[in-house]
Every structure is written in structure tokens, then in C-alpha cells.
Amino acid sequence: MTKKDQIFNCLQCGECCRGEGGVYFETSELTGVAEFLGMSVDRLQETCLTVRNGRLYIKTGADGLCLFNRQVCGIHPVKPKPCRDWPFFRGNLIDPVSFEAAKNNCPGIDPEATFEEFRSYAAINYPKLTEEI
């Protein structure tokens, strides 16, 4: 393990919040987010989400950031599964090059962490994400 106790600590920097089409909601997550924002599920879908390939994706603003990210995540306590799972995505867990790219772009990932340490940390702390790998 690295010198730090934790391989990843979200700094809410917004780097992972850039780009259209990466973050989607499961239908089961909509009610909690709508309640958190004080709006109906229909209003949430109309104003904040777009449907592509059968999934509900979060829209981005003109700046390319997730619609909910305005300096910090506006739905952090109820953020969708892809956001909760970051950076422990399958690609980062099976491909050292993908892991290095994530590490270089995400200041929350320990810069001294090796691929093997990252995988071990994920297996211990996020076993459901690593079961099939």
C-alpha cells in the first residue's frame, strides 16, 4: 500500500464531471434526486436529462460540465452510480494504461499509487465492483 491510507479521496474538483454522455441515472435513482432538488421526477427529466440508447443521461452546460456541477457537485449526496463508482470503473481496474490516464487527470487518486495497489484497494473496499474482474 502507498504511504497514504486511502488510494482515492474525492476532492470535488470537477475533472470527472466533464464531457457529454458519460453519466446516466438508473430509473430507481430518479425519485431521490428529484426530492433532493425539490422538484418532480417529470421536471427533473425535462430539464436535466436526455434519453440516449434507452438510458437517461445528465445534460451538460455550454462549458461541457455536468449540469449539476457548478463549482461543486449539486447532487453529491444523491449522485448516480457512475459518479459514486468513480474512479473504480472496469477499464481502470483491468487496464494499467487506463488507470494511469485516470490518475493523471484526477487529483483525488494518490499519484504514488501503482496499478496493483489500486486494484487491491478496490477489491477490499469496493468488492461488488471487482467481483467479475
Kinemage of the C-alpha trace (Angstrom):
@kinemage 1
@onewidth
@group {chain A} dominant
@subgroup {mainchain}
@vectorlist {calphas} color= white
{ca met a 1} P 0.000 0.000 0.000
{ca thr a 2} L 1.111 3.558 -0.586
{ca lys a 3} L 2.089 5.876 2.223
{ca lys a 4} L -1.473 7.136 2.353
{ca asp a 5} L -4.278 5.158 3.956
{ca gln a 6} L -6.532 5.821 1.021
{ca ile a 7} L -5.903 5.427 -2.708
{ca phe a 8} L -8.771 7.766 -3.620
{ca asn a 9} L -10.297 10.771 -1.914
{ca cys a 10} L -12.810 12.801 -3.944
{ca leu a 11} L -11.777 16.441 -3.958
{ca gln a 12} L -14.886 17.511 -5.901
{ca cys a 13} L -12.610 19.199 -8.428
{ca gly a 14} L -14.990 18.530 -11.317
{ca glu a 15} L -12.494 16.865 -13.650
{ca cys a 16} L -14.618 13.726 -13.878
{ca cys a 17} L -17.707 15.895 -14.470
{ca arg a 18} L -16.616 16.990 -17.930
{ca gly a 19} L -17.992 15.624 -21.137
{ca glu a 20} L -21.332 14.736 -22.605
{ca gly a 21} L -22.760 11.277 -22.259
{ca gly a 22} L -20.730 9.636 -19.555
{ca val a 23} L -23.091 9.775 -16.627
{ca tyr a 24} L -26.542 8.280 -16.573
{ca phe a 25} L -29.230 7.643 -13.995
{ca glu a 26} L -30.903 4.355 -13.280
{ca thr a 27} L -34.675 4.816 -13.100
{ca ser a 28} L -34.554 3.799 -9.434
{ca glu a 29} L -32.332 6.808 -8.632
{ca leu a 30} L -34.640 9.488 -10.048
{ca thr a 31} L -37.007 9.890 -7.096
{ca gly a 32} L -34.226 10.521 -4.590
{ca val a 33} L -32.529 13.082 -6.825
{ca ala a 34} L -35.803 14.843 -7.617
{ca glu a 35} L -36.686 15.030 -3.918
{ca phe a 36} L -33.195 16.302 -3.085
{ca leu a 37} L -33.610 19.066 -5.690
{ca gly a 38} L -37.180 19.841 -4.632
{ca met a 39} L -38.755 19.017 -7.985
{ca ser a 40} L -40.875 16.329 -9.556
{ca val a 41} L -39.339 13.399 -11.402
{ca asp a 42} L -41.006 14.671 -14.605
{ca arg a 43} L -39.428 18.111 -14.172
{ca leu a 44} L -36.027 16.535 -13.477
{ca gln a 45} L -36.282 14.515 -16.677
{ca glu a 46} L -37.459 17.509 -18.749
{ca thr a 47} L -34.812 19.950 -17.575
{ca cys a 48} L -31.769 17.924 -16.611
{ca leu a 49} L -31.748 14.635 -18.501
{ca thr a 50} L -31.729 13.399 -22.070
{ca val a 51} L -32.576 9.933 -23.359
{ca arg a 52} L -29.999 8.136 -25.492
{ca asn a 53} L -29.805 4.438 -26.224
{ca gly a 54} L -32.534 3.750 -23.685
{ca arg a 55} L -30.703 5.458 -20.808
{ca leu a 56} L -31.252 8.756 -19.017
{ca tyr a 57} L -28.070 10.806 -19.339
{ca ile a 58} L -27.290 14.011 -17.489
{ca lys a 59} L -27.138 17.043 -19.755
{ca thr a 60} L -24.057 19.244 -19.801
{ca gly a 61} L -23.834 23.002 -19.853
{ca ala a 62} L -22.169 25.088 -22.558
{ca asp a 63} L -18.891 24.706 -20.624
{ca gly a 64} L -19.026 20.912 -21.001
{ca leu a 65} L -19.571 20.300 -17.288
{ca cys a 66} L -22.332 18.141 -15.900
{ca leu a 67} L -25.447 20.246 -15.453
{ca phe a 68} L -25.338 19.583 -11.708
{ca asn a 69} L -21.734 20.730 -11.284
{ca arg a 70} L -21.499 24.406 -10.569
{ca gln a 71} L -18.166 24.717 -8.742
{ca val a 72} L -19.043 21.612 -6.702
{ca cys a 73} L -21.492 18.796 -7.264
{ca gly a 74} L -25.000 19.991 -6.545
{ca ile a 75} L -26.276 16.445 -6.022
{ca his a 76} L -23.258 14.919 -4.289
{ca pro a 77} L -25.279 13.195 -1.503
{ca val a 78} L -27.551 11.524 -4.108
{ca lys a 79} L -25.249 11.325 -7.121
{ca pro a 80} L -25.822 8.478 -9.594
{ca lys a 81} L -23.976 5.175 -9.554
{ca pro a 82} L -21.341 6.069 -12.190
{ca cys a 83} L -20.345 9.066 -10.066
{ca arg a 84} L -20.317 7.002 -6.864
{ca asp a 85} L -18.149 4.354 -8.531
{ca trp a 86} L -15.506 6.737 -9.926
{ca pro a 87} L -12.566 6.010 -10.347
{ca phe a 88} L -13.187 2.303 -9.814
{ca phe a 89} L -14.508 1.693 -13.330
{ca arg a 90} L -13.894 -1.593 -15.084
{ca gly a 91} L -11.461 -0.021 -17.562
{ca asn a 92} L -9.361 1.462 -14.777
{ca leu a 93} L -9.345 -1.871 -12.951
{ca ile a 94} L -8.307 -4.066 -15.872
{ca asp a 95} L -6.066 -1.784 -17.926
{ca pro a 96} L -2.935 -0.160 -16.455
{ca val a 97} L -2.911 2.462 -19.234
{ca ser a 98} L -6.485 3.478 -18.454
{ca phe a 99} L -5.626 3.630 -14.748
{ca glu a 100} L -2.608 5.877 -15.443
{ca ala a 101} L -4.770 8.190 -17.578
{ca ala a 102} L -7.329 8.427 -14.765
{ca lys a 103} L -4.583 9.048 -12.213
{ca asn a 104} L -3.082 11.802 -14.372
{ca asn a 105} L -6.447 13.547 -14.698
{ca cys a 106} L -7.897 13.027 -11.246
{ca pro a 107} L -6.144 14.769 -8.342
{ca gly a 108} L -8.121 12.609 -5.906
{ca ile a 109} L -6.200 9.462 -6.895
{ca asp a 110} L -2.963 9.064 -4.958
{ca pro a 111} L -0.238 9.923 -7.514
{ca glu a 112} L 2.072 7.352 -5.913
{ca ala a 113} L -0.446 4.511 -6.220
{ca thr a 114} L 0.504 1.673 -8.510
{ca phe a 115} L -1.976 -0.203 -10.665
{ca glu a 116} L -1.645 -3.236 -8.411
{ca glu a 117} L -2.289 -1.153 -5.277
{ca phe a 118} L -5.317 0.447 -6.933
{ca arg a 119} L -6.755 -2.965 -7.827
{ca ser a 120} L -6.082 -4.349 -4.335
{ca tyr a 121} L -7.649 -1.305 -2.701
{ca ala a 122} L -10.730 -1.648 -4.924
{ca ala a 123} L -11.059 -5.367 -4.163
{ca ile a 124} L -11.030 -4.699 -0.419
{ca asn a 125} L -13.102 -1.508 -0.330
{ca tyr a 126} L -15.410 -1.990 -3.318
{ca pro a 127} L -15.801 -5.772 -3.672
{ca lys a 128} L -19.043 -5.587 -5.682
{ca leu a 129} L -17.286 -3.545 -8.351
{ca thr a 130} L -14.471 -6.057 -8.679
{ca glu a 131} L -16.377 -9.363 -8.397
{ca glu a 132} L -16.433 -10.011 -12.146
{ca ile a 133} L -12.906 -8.857 -12.900
